[in-house]
């Protein structure tokens, strides 16, 4: 079991560290920054329970969350990662990467909070939930 878990984690980390989509996201953030946009990135949490079964630890998954937040911060993009719901089966439909009814309530709250911020809060705000 230990080797299976280690291989699962190694594959996960290789995918996270080698994904070309990071460049795509950076280009998007650069463009949005250049035009003065104030975007909100809602990042679905990983399905921690499924990844646990594949042998991918929470600490390995944290690398993904940190990469998202670090990239967003570099371009002053507000991000809500929902990482505290990583293993919350009430937040997303297992293995579907889609919010449950309860999960949508968190999305609604994040959207409402973002669009109803005061002007002072809109200047370089980075969220973490």
N, C-alpha and C positions, 0 to 999 in steps of 0.2 A: 504494500500500500504506500509506503514512503516514497519509492521510486516513481510510482504513478503520479503522486501529488507533486513531486519535484519537477517532473516533466511537464505537468500541466502549468505549473507556475512559470517555468522557464519559457514555455511557448507563449504564455500570456505576456510576460515582460518583453519578449522579443517582438511581439506584435505591437505592443504599446510604444516601445522605443523606436521601432522601425517603420511606423505607419506614415505613409506619405500624406495622409489627411491633415497632419499637424501643419504642414506647409500651406495647404489649402485654407485652413482656419486662420493662419497667420496673415495670409494675403487678404482674406476677407476683413480681418480686424484692422489691417493697415489702411485698407480702402475706406472703411467706415470712419476710422480716425481722421483720415485726410479730408473727408467731406464734412467733418464736424458732427457726425451722428453720435447719439448717446444710446447704443444698443443694450439690450438685455439678453443674456444667454441663459436659457433654462436648460440645464443638463440633466437628463434622466439618470438616476443612480444606476450603477451596475446591479445586476441580479446576484447579490452576495450569496444567497443560498445555493444557487446553481453553481457559482464559481467555487464555493466551498466544496461541493461534491466533485468538482474537477480538480481539486487540490490546489486552488489558488487562494492564498491567504489574504486576510484583510489588509495586512501591511503591503502586500504586492498591489492590491487594488488601490491603495492610497496613492501610489505612484501615478496612476491615471488621474485621480482627482487633483493631485498637486500640479500635474502638467496643465490641466484645463485652467485651474485658477491662476497659475503663473503666467500662462500665455495671455489670459484675459487681463490680468493686472498690468502687463507690459503695455497694453493699448487702451487702458482705462475703460475696459468693457465690464459692465456690471454682470456678475455671474451668480446664479443660484444653482448650486450643484446637487442639492438634496442628498449629499453623501451620508448624512445621518440616517437615511432610509435605505442604506446599502443592503441590509439583511431584513428589511421590514416587509414581510409578505402581505401586509395590508396596504402597502403603497403602490405596488405594481403587480400585474398579473404574472404569475410565475412563468418564466421562459418565453414571455411574449413582449417584453420591453415596452409595455403600454400601461399607463396608470390605471389603477382601480378607481372606483368612485371616490374613495377616501383620498387617493393620490391626487385626483383632479382638484380637490379642495385646497391642497397645498399649492398647486400651480395657480389657481385662481387668486389665492392670498398673495403670492409672489407678484403676479401681474398687477393686482390692485395696489399693492404697496409701491411698486415701481412707478406706475403712472400717476399716483396721487402724492408723490413726494413733494416737499417744498423745494423752492429754487436752490436753497443752500444745500440740500441733500443731493440735488442732481449733479453738482460739481464733483466729479471724480469719486463717485460712490461705488464700492465693490462689496457685494453681498456674499455671504456664505450661509446656507441653510442646510 
